[in-house]
Amino acid sequence: MSKDKKADVANSLDDLTLVGERKLLGYLPLSTIFENCRADPHDLLKAAEAKGLKALILGKEETYIPSGALFVYDPLKLQDYLLVQQNRDILERNGWPTDAADFVKSVAAFFVDPARSSFDLANRKTLCDLIALTFNDPRPEYQNFKQYPEGPSVPHVYKDTALSSEISAHAPTFRGTIRKIIRHHKI
């Protein structure tokens, strides 16, 4: 496999492998896992769970993603984040669950587009911001997120780079396990 293809696979997998270290939630469409990464989503699910993360394989009938998707999340950090009072208020105002597993299922089931949602503009922006922050959305407005009074808090996992370094230095990482799975599948 070419260097470019290996880099593409690694970049695709970052959405999963950075969960717990740099983000609270990540997903990949099953089509990407099968076609681009040439991996078995069940292997990725097992690897995530072995690292203390939770993972869900959702079929196309359970998510807005046409091929279905694998969602990986850090259950403790995500739950803590959802229960921060201002975040809990945003979720409750919008009828969204505050339980981490149910929140992930809601994210998977509903594409929340701030431009086309049926709820009011003020609530729409705050819910979209909260969801984007759980994914550590790479867009500049989320990388340099400016807190606003009615908006969500910034997840602690983004701020605590010392903790991320400690996790990487002292524990086998999900990323390392994924690399072994990919090598096993000869990508």
RAUR-V157968 format. One record per backbone hydrogen bond with DSSP energy under -1.0 kcal/mol. CO is the residue of the C=O (numbers start at 0). NH is the residue of the N-H. E is the energy in kcal/mol with one decimal. If there is no record, write none. Layout:
co=<CO | CO>
nh=<NH | NH>
e=<E | E>
This chain:
co=<1 | 2 | 3 | 4 | 5 | 6 | 7 | 8 | 9 | 11 | 12 | 12 | 13 | 15 | 17 | 17 | 17 | 22 | 23 | 25 | 27 | 28 | 29 | 30 | 31 | 31 | 32 | 39 | 40 | 41 | 42 | 43 | 44 | 45 | 47 | 47 | 48 | 53 | 55 | 57 | 58 | 64 | 67 | 68 | 69 | 70 | 71 | 72 | 73 | 74 | 75 | 76 | 77 | 78 | 80 | 83 | 84 | 85 | 86 | 87 | 88 | 89 | 90 | 91 | 98 | 99 | 100 | 101 | 102 | 103 | 104 | 105 | 107 | 110 | 112 | 119 | 120 | 121 | 122 | 123 | 124 | 125 | 126 | 127 | 128 | 129 | 130 | 131 | 133 | 133 | 138 | 138 | 139 | 147 | 154 | 155 | 158 | 159 | 160 | 161 | 162 | 163 | 164 | 165 | 166 | 172 | 173 | 174 | 175 | 176 | 177 | 178 | 179 | 180 | 181 | 182>
nh=<5 | 6 | 7 | 8 | 9 | 10 | 11 | 12 | 13 | 14 | 15 | 16 | 17 | 18 | 20 | 21 | 22 | 19 | 73 | 71 | 69 | 32 | 33 | 34 | 35 | 36 | 38 | 43 | 44 | 45 | 46 | 47 | 48 | 49 | 50 | 52 | 51 | 72 | 70 | 68 | 61 | 67 | 29 | 57 | 27 | 55 | 25 | 53 | 77 | 78 | 79 | 80 | 81 | 82 | 83 | 87 | 88 | 89 | 90 | 91 | 92 | 93 | 95 | 94 | 102 | 103 | 104 | 105 | 106 | 107 | 108 | 109 | 63 | 112 | 115 | 123 | 124 | 125 | 126 | 127 | 128 | 129 | 130 | 131 | 132 | 133 | 134 | 136 | 23 | 24 | 141 | 142 | 143 | 150 | 157 | 159 | 160 | 163 | 164 | 165 | 166 | 167 | 168 | 169 | 170 | 176 | 177 | 178 | 179 | 180 | 181 | 182 | 183 | 184 | 186 | 185>
e=<-2.3 | -2.5 | -2.3 | -2.4 | -2.6 | -2.7 | -2.4 | -2.5 | -1.2 | -1.1 | -1.8 | -3.0 | -1.9 | -1.4 | -1.1 | -3.2 | -1.3 | -3.1 | -2.0 | -2.8 | -2.6 | -1.9 | -2.7 | -2.9 | -1.2 | -2.2 | -2.5 | -1.6 | -2.5 | -2.3 | -2.2 | -2.3 | -2.5 | -2.2 | -1.0 | -2.2 | -1.6 | -2.7 | -2.8 | -2.3 | -2.2 | -1.9 | -2.2 | -3.1 | -1.8 | -2.7 | -2.5 | -2.9 | -2.7 | -1.8 | -2.5 | -2.2 | -2.6 | -1.6 | -1.0 | -2.9 | -2.6 | -1.6 | -2.5 | -2.8 | -2.5 | -1.4 | -3.0 | -1.1 | -2.7 | -2.4 | -1.9 | -2.1 | -2.7 | -2.5 | -1.9 | -2.3 | -2.1 | -1.0 | -1.2 | -2.7 | -2.2 | -1.6 | -2.5 | -2.5 | -2.7 | -2.3 | -2.5 | -2.7 | -2.5 | -1.5 | -1.2 | -2.2 | -1.7 | -1.8 | -2.0 | -1.6 | -2.0 | -1.8 | -1.5 | -1.9 | -1.6 | -1.7 | -2.4 | -2.3 | -2.8 | -2.4 | -2.3 | -2.2 | -1.6 | -1.8 | -2.6 | -2.3 | -1.8 | -2.1 | -2.7 | -2.6 | -2.4 | -1.6 | -1.6 | -1.7>
